[in-house]
């Protein structure tokens, strides 16, 4: 098979040998190291195959042997090239296309990441790039098992991951590590105390003895459910107290702004920059910028995907928005609006575990700024457990 391909690549002729002594011609050709194959006899003559370059030399031996040579057929790459001599661009273009496809198949075209919850995709792609897996990476040099192992050792948030190469695509499957639950020691004696001041609304005690009544006030650190129990004989035993204590609490917050604040505002000037990304290599297609100190930007990338196959090229568009710093003197209304926004953020993030039932706002204006005082009335669970120290 391989020998036949090499002969076809070099080009050969099929010819007939006629005359009185064709066997003599064959012997002379072999003696002069001219390669012959498929030598057969038919109708008093011989047919054989020979490389084109050798056939040009064999004619003088034919004259000396008293035989005549006749070409029956020509085969191989040189024949095709001569036949399509006027269309060599098509031949070389086809060859270049095949070579390009072969070379491109040796690189990673795209990476698909699945299973992320807490880890952002951009962060994961950055870690993959540090491990040698990125768009444009040379596939034979990619160590998928080693990269998976290194990433799991480097980041404790990754519980399991697998990197599979499917052609020119890398599929990354991740399962994030589930934090180990805190195992509560149910045998350790403890009290249930108040984490902050409040008025008790409801106590749901599973174990232990309640020391306060619903409707009474407690202070931070006060015992609500005790784990020290006395029996009828005066003996004492210790238990693991457990309870849910719903109380009405008060959270106070203070927010302040000066009379003059510095705000960032868009000027309306927008500049777009374009770049082409080929196998991870970014080639700028335009230059320019905005003429201010502050700039905000966003970037989008569009990759062609004919027949559902994402190609390793993309057109990136980056938009630059000019931002300038402006000083603004606040009046009562604008200051109050900004302070209310801060109060809302405080409620969303700081009081996330509480249910806010009412809010009392007090807006104060002075010569040096504005102040917003807010009293939040909340319903929350104020119970926490504290172990009872036992001396042996």
N, C-alpha and C positions, 0 to 999 in steps of 0.2 A: 504493500500500500504506500509506504513512504517512498520507496524507490520509484514507483510509478509517478508519484507527485513530483519528485525531483526531475525526472525525465521530461514531464510535461512543462515544468517551469523553465527548463533550459531550452526546450524545443527540439523536435526530432522529425525525421522524414521516414516514410515507408517507401521502399524502392524495390524494383525487380531487376534481377541479373539474368541475362540471356546470352547464350554463346556456347562454344564447344567445351570450355573448361571452367564452369562457374565455381566448382569446388576449389580450384587453384586460386581464384580471386579471393575467396573467403579465407584461405590459409594465409595469403599475402597480407590481407587486411589485419588479421589477428596478429601476425608476426610484427607488424608495424604499430601495434598497440592501439588499433582503432576498434572501438567498442561496437559490437553487434549483438542484437537479441531478436528473438522471434524469427529465427531462420527456418523457413519451410520450403518444400519443393512442391511445385504444381505446374502441370503441363510443360514439362521439360525445362523449366526455369526456376530460379530461387527468388524468394522474397525475404526481406529482412528490414530491420529498423536500425537507425543510426542517428547520432546527434548531428544537428545541422552543421556545426563547425567541422566535424570529422568528415562529413560528406563532401565538403569542398576539397578536401585533401585526397579523397579516395579515387577521384577521376583518373589521375595519372596511373594508378595501379590497375585500373580497369583496362586502359589502353595496352598496357604491357601484358595483361592476361588474355587478351583477345575476346573480351566480353563487352556487352553493351548494358548501360544502366538506364533505367527509366523510373522517374519519380511517380509513385502512385498517390501519395498524399503527404501533406505537411500538417504538423500538430504542435500545440504548445503556446506559451505566452508570447514569444516573438512573432508568431503568425498573427495572433490577435492584435498585437500592437501595430503591426504593419497594415492589417486590415482596417483598423480604426485610427490610422495615422492623422486624419483630419479632425478627429474628435478626441484628441488626447486630453483636452480639458475635462471632458466628461469622465474619462478613465481616472485621471488623477484626482478629480473631485470626489468620485465614489470611494477611491482608496483613502483619501483624507477624511471623509465622513466616517468610514469604518474605523479608522485609526482613532479619530476623535472620540467616538462612542466607547471604544475600548479603554482609552485613557481615562475618560470621565467616570467610567464604571469603577475605577480604582479609588475613588474618593467618596466621602460621605456627602450626600446631597442635602439631607434634612434630618432633623432630630425631633421625635415625638415623645413628650414627657407626660405620663399619666400617674394618677394616684396622689397628687399633691393636695394638702389641706392647709397646713400651717406654714410650710415653706413656700416662698414665692417662686414662680417659674423662672424669673430672671436670675434669682440667686442660685437656683439649681443649675441653670445653664452655665453660669459662671464657674461653678464648682466642676461641672463636667469638662469645661474648656481647660481648666487647670490640670485635669487628669488626661488630657489629650483627645477628648471626644468633642468635636465641634464641626460645624459645616465647613467642608474643605479639607478635613483631616484625611491623611493617606491610610486607606483601610488596612493594608497589610501591617502597618505599624500600630494599629489600635489594639490594645489589650483590654477587652471588655471585662473579663473576670477580675483582672488586677484592678481596674478602675472601680468596679463595684465594691471590691473588698476595701480599697483605700478610702472611698467615700463613706462607707459605713463606719470605719474606724475613726475618721476625721470628724463626722457630725453625728452626735448621739441622737439626734431627732430622726434619723433614718434607721428604721428597724430592719427592713429588708429591701433589696433592690436587685433588678436584673436588667442587663443591657444586651439586647439581641440585634444582630445585624441581619437585615433582610434586603439583599442586594445593596443598593446605595443608601438605604434608610436605616437609621438607628432608632430602635424602639426602647425607651427607658421606662420600666415599670417600678413604682416605688410604693412601699407601705411604710408610713411614718410610725415611729415608736410610740406606743401607748404608755403614758406614765404609770408606774406601778402605784396602785392604790395604797393609801396610808392605812395600815392595819391597826385597828384600835385594840388596845389591851383591855379586854372586857373584865379581867380579873383584878386590875389595879384599882384600889379604892380612890374615889375622887369626889369632890364637890362641884356643883354647878354654880357659877358666879355670874354677876352682871358685868358686861364689858364696858358699859357706859351708864350714865344717869338716865332715869326714865320712870314712867308710871306703868305698872304691870297691867296688861289687858287680859292676858290669858297665859296659863301655865299648863303644859302637857308633859307631866313627869312620868317616865317609864320606870325608873328605879330611884330610890332615895326618898327622903322626907322633905316636903315643902316647908320652908321656914317663913314665907311671907304670903300674904293674901292678895288676890286679884284686886286691883284698884289702889293698892298702896304704892308709894314711891320707893325707889331704890337708888343707891349711888354706885358708882363704878367700884368693883371689887367686892361688893356685898354678896354673901352666900344666899342663894335663892333656894337651892335644893341641896340638903346635906347628905353626905354618905355615911354619917355616924348615927347608927340606930341603936336604941336601947330596948331591951326586952322587958317582960313583966318582972323578971327577977333582978333587974338592975344591971344585967350584963350588957356589954357593948359589942357590937359587931360592925365591921366596915363593909360597905358595898360600893359598887361602881355606879355612881349617880349618872343619870342621863335624862335630859329634859329639853323641851323646846319652849322658850320664854318669849312671848310676843309683848312688846312694850311700846308705849308712845314716847318718842324721844325728840329732842330739840337739837338741830344742827344750825350753828351760826356761821355765816360767811361774810367777808368784807371785800369789796372790789373797789379799786381806785384808779382814776385817770387824771393826768395833769391838764391844765388849761389848754396847752398847745401840744399836739401830737404829730408825729411824722407818719404819713400814710404813703403806701406804694400804690400808684395808679397807672393804668395803661395809657400810653400816649396815642394809641391808634396806629402807630407805625408797625407794620408786619413785613417780615422778609422771609422768603422761602428759598431753601437750599435743596438741591437735588444731588443724589449720589447713586451710583450703581454698585450693588454688592454681588460679586461673583466668587462663589466658593469661600465666602467669609471675608474676602478682600474688598474693601470699600474704595471705590474710585469716585472722587468728586466730579460732578458735572457742572457745577456752578459755584461762584464765589460771591461774597458780599456779606453785609451785616447791617445791624441797626446802630444808630449813632447816639446811644444813651449808655449810662453806666450800668443800669439794671436790665436784665433780659430774662424772660421766661421762654421756655421752649417745649415743644412736643414733637414726636417723631412717629411717622407711620411707614410701613413697608408693605409693598405689594409684590407677591411672587406669582408668576404664571403657573397654572396647574392644568395643562392639557390632559384630557382623559383621566382626570383625578390624580395625576402624577405631578407632585410639586418639584419644580426645577430649582437648581441651586443658584438662581439669580433673582435679584429683587431690585425694585426701584424704591429708594428711600426718599421721603420728603420730610424735611425738618423745617418747622415754622418757628421763627424767632419773634417774640412780642416785646416791644420796647416798654420798659417800666421806668418811671421817674418817681423820685421821692418828693413829696410835697408836705409842707407844714400847714396844719389846719388848726385854727383857733375854734375850740368847741364851744357851742352854746348849750343851754340846759337840755334841749330836745336831742341833739346829736350825741351828747355825752350819755344821756340816759339810755338811748338806743344801743350804744356800744357796751355799756355796763350790763344791760339786760342780756345781751348775747353771751357775755362772760358768765353770768349767773346760770344761764341755760346749759352751757358746757360743763360747768361745775356740777350741776344736778345730774346730767347724763353720765358723767364718768365717775365722780367721787361718790355720789349717792346711788350708784347703780343697784346695790343690794337692798336698798330701802324703798318703801312705798311712800312717796311724799303726799301727805293729805292736805296740807295748806302751806301757803307762803306769805310772809309778811315783809314787804319791801319798804325801806326808808331811804330816800334819796336826799343827799346833803350836798350843797354847793358852798365852797369857801373861796378865799382869795387865791389859793394855790392849786385848786383842782376840784374834782367831783368825787364823791364817795357813795357807794350803794351798799347798804347793810341789808342782809336777807336772813330771816329766821325761817328755817324749814321745819315744819312739824311732820314727823315720819312715824310709820309703823315698821318695826324690824325685830328680828330675833337677836336678843342681846345676851344669849347664854353662851358661856364657854366653860370648859372643864379644867379643873386644876386638881392635880393629884394630892392626896393626903399623905403627909410625911409620917412614917411609922418608925419609931425607935425600937430596935431589938434589944 
